[in-house]
């Protein structure tokens, strides 16, 4: 997951792709996620090939509109929730390494 800046973000990205991949067979995002998860395509290539109506640009515009409509307290709560989730991913990685008896070793691959 070359787009992620660290292991916790890579894990989050894998989980998001896994969730997307479970979508409808006709959903372009689900197909994109399945291609990436199977290794048939890289994530950048898959994103670039999405139809315009499903592109990340369109999805981000929708997100931006929802974000702008939130109150300051709602935004802060969303930021806290996001940070907490990222911390949970880091804790999972540490716990997996400790369970394997290798504090510095990479966690097992292909786990949710």
ABEGO torsion letter per residue (X at the ends): XAABABAAAAAAAAAAAAAAAABBAABAAAAAAAAAAAGABBAAAAAAABBAAABAAAAAAAAAAAAAABBAAAAAAAAAAAAAAAAAAAAAAAAAAAAAGBAABBBBBGBX
